[in-house]
Amino acid sequence: MKRVSPSFLFISFFVFLLTLTGCKSAKLVDAEAAYARGEFFDAQKIYKKVYNKLTKKEDRSLRGEVAFKLGLCYNKLNMAPRASAAFQNAIRYEYPDSMAYFYLGKALQAEGKYTPAISAYQEFMHFRPDDPLALEGIRGCNMAIVAKEKPKTRYVVKNAKNFNSSRADFSPMYLDKSADVLYFTSTNEKVTGTNKSEITGMKKGDIYFARKNERGQWLRPEPVEGELNTEADEGIISFSPDGQTMYLTRASRSETSHSTVEIFTSRRSDASWSNAEKFVIVHDSITATGHPAVSADGKHLYFTSDMPGGYGGLDIWRIDINDRIGTLYNMGPQINTPGDEMFPYSRTDSIFYFASNGHPGFGGLDIFKAKLNTTGDYWSVENMGLPINSPGDDFGITFGPGETGFFSSNRGDSRGYDHIYSFELPDLKITISGYVVDKDGEPVPGAVIRIVGDDGSNQREVARDDGSFRFNLGRGVKYVMKAGAPGYLNVKQEFESDIAEEDADYAIDFILAAINKPQVVENIFYDFDKATLRPESVAALDEIVTMMNENPHVTIEMGSHTDRMGSEEYNIALSQRRAQSVIDYLIKAGIAEERLSPKGYGESVPKTVTKRINRDYPQFEEGIVLTEEYILTLSPEDQEAADQINRRTEFQVLTIDYDLF
């Protein structure tokens, strides 16, 4: 059984291709006749009158039957709350058809009442344990329960109020890649013809369009020009890549012949569309075809049909546009299910969208995205998630630039009317920022920072006066970053951004070593009174190795300094051995020996207090030289601090042209 709202008017004919008769009185036979003709709006009014008249005890069985059929009508009209109430009444009056539980589950799921829906599905499965649609319904409910506890996708969905009327508006479609003209189907009060549909109670659909003005704002929608719209139902359209040919669904009803749903084409001349001509796919009057969607390359037409050879319900098929004979192709079991698949949309040769109530979803129709694998033999299908999908019917998607576009949904409308919604996937704001400073923590304005990603990105920025910089990043990308400036050694760092779909701002700083003055190497430690490097020195030593590799034309002197304790001769010898220990480590790590020169200074070069030292030790004024004479004037605590500052390992750049000539 298929649900029918204004958007599914064309689908109702897929099942009920019968001749018309009129409804004359509020009798059960009249209601059943209206339902059999697919006139669900009229049928529900009659069923409701019959139901309200069945008040006697002996009417209990018949009341259950009428409640069940009333629920079917509400189900077709997408009035989920009324449908669930009707099916609950049918069960209460012991209507014997187990499908009452299945339809109750569907209606509750469409209301977003997932736990009661699971119970209804499980009750139904007592009668049909392996029913695939009930199993998928339970899976969809469980998926929705989990999804409600998790953050929604980053899509931003808004009601596109400028397109929507007080009736149903649905199935938007861009004319072409410019995304400046949008077409859609409307059942507003100004459509062609005066007769209201016996199926929906609204006027029959026409095709409307809207344009953007020079400021990029959408203008008021208006009906298409030309001979396209008639008193029949027109809608659910697609266009050839050049925008000159429209493919549309037309549902026509006649009192003298079978009703039918077929695909038609229309040609554009300037802004006017020609009278529609039938696009023949099958040569019989029973099979219905609709929901055309032109492939991205314009060679194929996807469509929905109930023709034999499918997987149950409505399936999505494909046919060559120019050579139809022998090219009919069912999209297969990854796309089609025992339920209904419809509203196809081809974005690229390998990315395909459609609506389904057979795959696990949040209720009613959900929009699904299918990706074709690299070998071209398997489609992987994923639910678009919240907020694109909802407990109601979500369908008819079209994409503009990037991850933006429109789709239709009856979410939040108690009448079951469809409306057009916009969607946008905002760009992730992933950045990395920081500062380029020298060893004293002073900014290096004008430093050049480069960042190269394994996604092919390559960015460059010049540090601001305060040394700051910022880059935009991609998600899950490995980056190599390098900073340099005249008079300083280059520094490289590596970084990988997270794969999480959320905004992020990472921080990273570059500390550049000046070429023209000694640079203290922090965190190099020796055993007491020895030249043996302690294990905790490895990280600092490896940083020197990296620095030398990043600056291959530099030679350095590695100098070691002691404090004032001990004799001058002893301190010179100890510091020389310590400097050599560092050199030995660097050579072992692959640095050419001729680029390295050890020098032991002992206590002969006391440290001059820099801005950085002053920040760490404010008791020592900037510019003061920590000589023995000065240290002896200090308190014992400050003497120990001064001696610690003097005990240091430094490197000094000697040349910057090694191996250049």
C-alpha angles and dihedrals in degrees: 000000000000128000116235127203124149088284091052095048087108091050094053089067090055088074105024107050096158135129121265128254129169132257112236110170144008095266128131092242090055092050092050091048091051091048092049089054090051093249094140098162092054093040094055092053091054095043089051092053091047091048093052091052093054098087103134124100092241089056092066096102094045091046089058091052093049091047090053093051091044087054090052090054092049088047090055091048091050092240094144099175092051091044094053091048091050094049091047088054090049090053092045090055089048098246102188100222110101089207086082088076092048094050090044089055091050092049094047090047089052088054091053091247094134103165095052088043091056089052091052092049091049091051089052090050090061083074098035108024097180101039104146096208092052090048091051089047091056091046090050092050092049090047090051093049090053092043092054089059093050130066115275121247115275093256114123112214124193135174106256092221096175090066099041127091131189088271131047124312120174152141101053118197131181115233093224144335093290087075090209096118125051125192125195143158120261136184095191120147093262097062122121116284133024103240118101121222116262086211101056105010089237133099118278119268127270130185116253132180140195132201134208119241124225090277092056094253121137115247125216113290119250135182117270115265122243134034099315103102116070138162088277122083113274126181152090098090144180135188139222112250091260092052093235099109126053123201113201143169118242122190112194129183128196136178091218102045142029117288115241147181117218142161119251136182132220131189125223124228109183102309096336128094124213128234108284121259125202117259101211116217101152128020102225136085096230105059113082125210129186149134097070119200122182115219118247092255093046094238101106138043120214117201145162123251144160092216119141118271097052133117097255135291112019119342135195115241136181134214136177109259098215100032107035100163111100096356100098108130133179112222091232139232097304088064104025126059138174085274128064125295116185147137096061120194124188113207099168136346089273104030118072134170130200143156123247143170092190099068117069108281147153095264137302112007119349128192115244133193119216124195123196115223122238093262091054096232105099136050118207110206127204133179111244089228132208131002095017088057127044139173087276131064116300119181148122102067125184128182130220125178114342116329096342133104145099139283137172132248141164093213114147095007111119090196091059092241117156123231136185120254131189122223134194134179104210117219113262111253100223113159140164120207139168147125138282109219138162126245090276091055094252118141119257103214115200094028112150117231121192127188124190123187131201086237088072096260119142121184135175131192137173116227116248124239091276091050094252128142139172135196134188113234139198125236118267095001127144112226137193113205127193131182128191143157137183109280093021137089119249120254126202129197133176126218140173123204120224122260093223115120096237139097115271139177115200124195128217132160132201121215111199124201116224117233098215101058139040116276121212115229107216125215101023108139134185133195112265112285090352140097094230112123114232120229093248088066093069097089092053092045091051089053088058089051090052091047092052092049091049090051103041096169096057128100120194143193113226107210128192123199131193133199125255095272117110131018122312092242093051093048092049091053094044093049091047091054091047093050089050091052089058091046091051090053092051092048091050087051090057105267113140112254093225089063092059132071123179120212129180113204099175109194094325098104110047116195122263112223111250130195090263093050089048090053091052095038108027090176087074114072117226111262096026114133112224096227123162090252091055094044091054089062092060133088117265091257093051091044090058090048092050092048090050090053091050092051099081148130117229137175126211124196110239103178137000100199103069112152092358096117 
